[in-house]
Every structure is written in C-alpha cells, then in structure tokens.
Amino acid sequence: MKKEDKIFVAGHRGMVGSAIVRKLQDEGYHHILTRSSQELDLMNQSAVQSFFETEKPRYVFLAAAKVGGIHANNTFRAEFLYNNLMIEANVIHAAHQFGVEKLLFLGSSCIYPKLAPQPLIENALLTGELESTNEPYAIAKIAGIKLCESYRDQYGSNFISAMPTNLYGPNDNYDLNNSHVLPALIRKFHEGKINQQPSVEVWGSGSPLREFLHVDDLADACYFLMQHYNEKEFVNVGTGEDLSIRSLAEMIQEIVGYPGEIVWNTSKPDGTPRKLMNVSKIESLGWKHRINLRNGIESVYSEFVQKNNA
C-alpha cells in the first residue's frame, strides 16, 4: 500500500475498525475512507455499489459486523446471521466489481468446531459441529471466508481473511446485555466497587479457557497481513496463550480494586470449553503480539474510568 492510496475501513466506529484507522494514521496514510452506518448502510447492496463506484478504494479492511457476547448471539440469532451475511456479501462483491486491489476480511475464532483439537489450527475449519450459542454468527463468518476464497478461485481477486481471537481494547462495548466477557467483568467489578456491593455475580462456572488479544495488536497484525500476505488460506491472529475465566475475573477484580466476593452463576452457559488459537502460521510470517494481558487490561480500565468520569 502506498501512502496516497485510498483505503476503505468498513466499520471504522467499532473497536476493530477504529484501531485499524489509528494504525493507518500512525503509519502516515491520509486517504482513509470511512462511513458511518447512517451515511452508508452496508446491508444495502445498491448503496454499497454506488459508494465503491464513486470512491474507488484501492484497499479494503472489512471490519464491519454485528457483534456481541453469548447472550446477544443466542437471543438475536436471525439478526446475527442475516446482518453479517449481507454486510460481507455486499462489500466483497463490490470490491470485486470495482477492481479493489486487495481486501482483508475479519472473521472470528468462533468459526471453529466446539470440540476441535486445541490449540485451534486453521485446517480444523468445518471438521465438526459449531458451538450452538453463537452458531449463526459463526456461519456468517465462515461464509465470508468462503466468499473471499471463491472470488480468488473464480476471478483471481486478492482477498484474504484473518481470524482474531477474543478481543478487548478502546471503544469496546460495556453493555451488560450484549458485551463480551472481559468488558462485562470490568463494568461489573467497577460498579460493585462504586456501589459497595458485597458480591458480584459472574456467569458460568469459571472453568472455560479463553485467549485475549488487545485490539491494537490486531490492527498491527491486519496492517502486517495487508503488506505481506497474499494467500488463499485464512490466518489465525492471537497470542497463543490462554487462561480460565475464573483467573481472568480474579485479575480484573484485583485491577479494579473490588474487595467483595465473586459468585459464580452455574445456571448460565459456559460456551465452548476452550478456545486457544494456534498462531504458528502468522508467527512464521514474522508477526507476534506485543501487549501483555495485564498491562492491556490496566490501560483499558484506566480509559473506562476516565470516559465514564467514575
């Protein structure tokens, strides 16, 4: 990518998209195209085609998606499937139609079978049943991977895909009804501290193992892949390290400074027992994460307190 190239970041207001914009700006790119959902409805095919025809972006980072945690995925199943299918199909097809030089599609680690061997390696895709609570979202993301692969096979399009692990960082969603586990824990413990609650409830048993990547590391990986990777097969992006939800909760409790008790609500779903990415492929290409989990959470919590004047 040249500094003067037009680069479209779809989903620039989200956690991932905003991190990619920051990374591009830091690297000196100044023709970054962004549109809010009010300005451009990515589920509207004609609107997306008009945008590509008018703006003619040379590169595309497809970070736009409807996202959420277990509760949101399980409750709004039709929306998660339909919205994500429409967004990716419209953007990928328009990128092909209007001659985009390269596109990076961002998926999710939930594409892997629930009981796939750990750590999750790229060739485990479609080898077993998905986790039921987020199956619609996973199917949409798998379709996005296959769209990129198929446009490459049929038309020679240089469309690549990256599958990040669980993310956290600036611009995260702290709504307790549809957020992911890490921001939800930050909010719960913070409110518990402020309100002097004797205990805080956390869903599940605490036994599932999860991996967490700071979104700025993901943005760095996306930039790296756009510069150096041109193959059909998608690439995992993660840290290659995991910890239990119980350990995560205790770490966040300590960082927040909440003195009360953690009550585990085992009537709530745990989700997949373990989701650890095999990151040997991206590391062999020359990229590795840099932000330590504890340091990352401390930074995020500091920003959360500042943003909420708490």
C-alpha positions in Angstrom: 0.0 0.0 0.0 1.2 3.5 -0.9 0.6 6.4 1.4 -1.6 8.1 -1.2 -3.8 5.0 -1.9 -7.5 5.2 -1.0 -8.2 2.7 1.8 -11.7 1.9 2.9 -12.1 0.8 6.5 -15.6 -0.6 6.8 -16.8 -0.4 10.4 -14.5 2.4 11.5 -16.6 3.3 14.6 -16.3 -0.2 16.1 -13.5 -1.4 18.3 -11.6 -3.2 15.5 -12.2 -0.6 12.7 -11.2 2.3 14.9 -8.0 0.5 15.9 -7.2 -0.1 12.2 -7.8 3.6 11.4 -5.4 4.6 14.2 -2.8 2.2 12.9 -3.1 3.5 9.4 -2.9 7.1 10.6 0.2 6.3 12.7 1.8 4.8 9.6 1.2 8.0 7.6 -1.8 7.1 5.4 -4.1 10.1 4.7 -6.6 8.8 2.2 -8.6 6.7 4.6 -12.3 6.4 3.6 -14.8 6.0 6.4 -18.6 6.0 6.5 -21.0 5.7 9.5 -23.9 3.3 9.2 -26.1 6.4 8.8 -24.0 7.6 5.8 -23.7 4.1 4.2 -25.9 1.1 5.0 -23.6 -1.8 4.2 -26.7 -4.1 4.1 -28.0 -2.1 1.1 -26.4 -3.6 -2.0 -27.1 -0.6 -4.3 -25.8 1.9 -1.7 -22.6 -0.1 -1.3 -22.1 -0.4 -5.1 -22.6 3.4 -5.5 -20.0 4.1 -2.8 -17.4 1.8 -4.5 -18.2 3.2 -7.9 -17.8 6.8 -6.7 -14.9 6.5 -4.3 -12.9 3.7 -6.0 -11.0 2.4 -2.9 -7.8 0.5 -3.7 -7.7 -1.4 -0.5 -10.4 -2.5 1.9 -10.4 -3.6 5.5 -13.7 -5.3 6.2 -14.2 -4.9 10.0 -17.9 -4.1 9.9 -20.1 -6.7 11.7 -22.9 -7.2 14.1 -21.1 -8.5 17.2 -21.9 -9.4 20.8 -21.4 -11.9 23.6 -23.1 -15.2 24.4 -26.4 -13.7 25.4 -26.7 -11.4 22.4 -25.6 -14.1 19.9 -28.1 -16.6 21.4 -31.0 -14.1 21.6 -30.7 -12.3 18.2 -29.8 -15.3 16.1 -31.6 -14.2 12.9 -30.1 -10.7 13.1 -26.6 -12.0 13.6 -26.8 -14.3 10.6 -28.7 -12.0 8.2 -26.9 -8.8 9.0 -23.4 -10.3 8.8 -24.2 -12.2 5.6 -25.5 -9.1 3.9 -22.6 -6.8 5.0 -19.9 -9.1 3.9 -21.6 -10.2 0.7 -22.2 -6.6 -0.4 -18.7 -5.3 0.4 -16.8 -8.3 -1.0 -18.9 -8.4 -4.2 -18.5 -4.6 -4.7 -14.7 -4.9 -4.1 -14.7 -7.4 -7.0 -16.9 -5.4 -9.2 -15.0 -2.2 -8.9 -11.4 -3.5 -9.0 -10.2 -3.3 -5.4 -6.6 -4.4 -5.4 -6.7 -6.2 -2.1 -9.3 -6.8 0.7 -8.9 -8.2 4.2 -11.9 -9.8 5.7 -12.0 -10.2 9.5 -13.7 -13.2 11.0 -13.7 -14.7 14.5 -12.4 -17.7 16.4 -16.0 -18.9 16.8 -15.8 -20.3 13.3 -14.1 -23.4 14.7 -16.0 -26.6 15.8 -16.9 -26.6 19.5 -14.7 -29.6 20.3 -11.9 -29.0 17.8 -8.4 -30.1 19.0 -6.6 -27.3 20.9 -4.9 -25.1 20.0 -7.1 -24.3 17.0 -5.3 -24.7 13.8 -6.6 -23.2 10.5 -7.3 -26.6 8.9 -9.8 -27.5 11.6 -12.5 -25.4 9.9 -15.6 -27.4 9.1 -14.4 -30.6 10.8 -17.2 -30.7 13.4 -20.3 -29.1 14.9 -20.2 -25.5 16.0 -21.0 -24.1 19.5 -24.8 -23.7 19.4 -24.9 -20.4 21.3 -23.1 -18.5 18.5 -23.7 -20.7 15.5 -25.5 -18.1 13.3 -22.6 -15.6 13.7 -20.0 -18.4 13.1 -21.9 -19.5 9.9 -21.9 -15.9 8.6 -18.2 -15.6 9.2 -17.4 -18.9 7.6 -19.4 -17.7 4.6 -17.2 -14.6 4.5 -14.1 -16.8 4.4 -15.5 -18.9 1.6 -16.6 -15.8 -0.4 -13.0 -14.5 -0.3 -11.7 -17.9 -1.3 -14.2 -18.3 -4.1 -13.7 -14.8 -5.6 -10.0 -15.6 -5.6 -10.6 -19.0 -7.3 -13.0 -17.7 -9.9 -11.7 -14.2 -10.6 -8.2 -14.1 -9.2 -9.2 -11.5 -6.5 -6.5 -10.9 -3.9 -9.0 -11.2 -1.0 -7.5 -12.5 2.3 -9.0 -13.4 5.7 -7.8 -13.1 9.3 -9.5 -14.9 12.3 -8.8 -13.0 15.5 -9.2 -14.5 18.9 -11.3 -12.7 21.7 -10.6 -9.0 21.6 -10.6 -6.1 24.0 -9.4 -2.5 24.0 -10.5 1.1 23.3 -14.1 1.5 22.0 -15.2 -1.8 23.5 -18.9 -2.4 24.3 -19.7 -2.4 28.0 -23.4 -3.0 27.8 -24.0 -5.9 30.2 -26.8 -7.4 27.9 -24.7 -7.9 24.8 -21.0 -7.3 25.6 -18.2 -9.9 25.7 -16.8 -11.3 28.9 -13.8 -9.1 29.5 -15.6 -5.7 29.3 -18.6 -7.1 31.1 -16.3 -8.1 34.0 -14.7 -4.7 34.1 -18.0 -3.0 34.3 -19.4 -5.4 36.9 -16.5 -5.1 39.2 -16.3 -1.4 38.8 -20.0 -0.9 39.6 -19.6 -3.3 42.5 -16.8 -1.2 43.9 -18.6 2.1 43.4 -21.8 0.8 44.9 -20.1 -1.1 47.7 -21.8 -4.4 46.7 -20.8 -7.4 48.9 -20.7 -9.7 45.9 -20.7 -9.6 42.1 -22.3 -12.4 40.0 -20.4 -13.8 37.1 -22.0 -16.2 34.6 -20.9 -19.8 34.3 -18.5 -22.0 36.3 -15.3 -20.0 35.5 -13.7 -23.1 34.1 -13.7 -22.3 30.3 -10.3 -21.3 28.9 -10.1 -18.2 26.8 -7.4 -16.2 24.9 -7.5 -12.4 24.7 -5.8 -10.1 22.3 -5.6 -6.3 22.6 -7.3 -4.7 19.5 -4.2 -2.5 18.8 -2.2 -5.8 18.4 -4.9 -7.0 16.0 -4.7 -3.7 14.0 -1.0 -4.2 13.8 -1.5 -7.8 12.5 -4.0 -6.6 9.9 -1.6 -4.0 8.6 1.2 -6.6 8.5 -1.0 -9.1 6.6 -2.1 -6.4 4.1 1.5 -5.7 3.4 2.9 -9.2 3.4 0.3 -11.9 2.9 -1.3 -12.9 -0.4 -2.5 -16.5 0.0 -5.9 -18.1 -0.2 -5.9 -19.7 3.3 -7.1 -17.6 6.2 -4.7 -16.8 9.1 -5.3 -17.0 12.9 -4.4 -13.9 14.9 -3.9 -14.3 18.6 -1.4 -14.6 21.5 -1.2 -18.4 21.7 -1.8 -18.1 25.4 -5.0 -18.6 27.4 -6.4 -18.5 31.0 -9.5 -19.6 32.7 -12.5 -17.2 33.1 -12.0 -17.6 36.8 -8.4 -16.4 36.6 -9.5 -13.5 34.3 -12.2 -12.5 36.7 -9.7 -12.5 39.7 -7.2 -10.5 37.6 -9.8 -7.9 36.7 -11.1 -7.8 40.3 -7.6 -7.0 41.5 -7.0 -4.4 38.8 -10.3 -2.7 39.6 -9.8 -3.0 43.3 -13.1 -4.6 44.1 -13.0 -6.1 47.6 -16.1 -8.2 47.6 -16.9 -11.8 46.7 -17.3 -13.4 43.2 -20.5 -15.5 43.0 -20.5 -17.9 40.0 -24.0 -18.5 38.5 -23.6 -22.0 37.2 -27.1 -22.0 35.7 -25.8 -19.8 32.9 -24.0 -21.2 29.9 -20.2 -21.6 29.8 -20.0 -21.7 26.0 -17.1 -23.5 24.3 -14.8 -25.3 26.9 -11.6 -23.9 25.4 -10.7 -21.5 22.5 -7.0 -21.2 22.0 -5.6 -20.2 18.7 -2.6 -21.9 17.1 -0.7 -18.8 15.9 2.3 -20.6 14.5 1.3 -19.6 10.9 1.3 -15.8 11.5 4.4 -16.0 13.7 6.2 -17.9 11.0 5.4 -15.0 8.7 7.1 -12.6 11.1 4.3 -11.1 13.3 3.9 -11.6 17.1 1.6 -9.8 19.6 3.3 -7.3 21.9 0.7 -6.2 24.6 0.8 -8.2 27.8 -2.8 -9.1 29.0 -2.5 -7.5 32.5 -0.9 -4.3 31.1 -3.6 -4.2 28.4 -6.5 -4.5 31.0 -4.9 -1.9 33.2 -4.8 0.5 30.3 -8.4 -0.3 29.3 -9.7 0.1 32.8 -8.0 3.5 33.2 -9.6 4.6 30.0 -13.0 3.2 31.1 -12.8 5.2 34.4 -11.8 8.4 32.6 -14.5 8.0 29.9 -17.2 7.4 32.5 -16.0 10.0 35.0 -16.1 7.3 37.6 
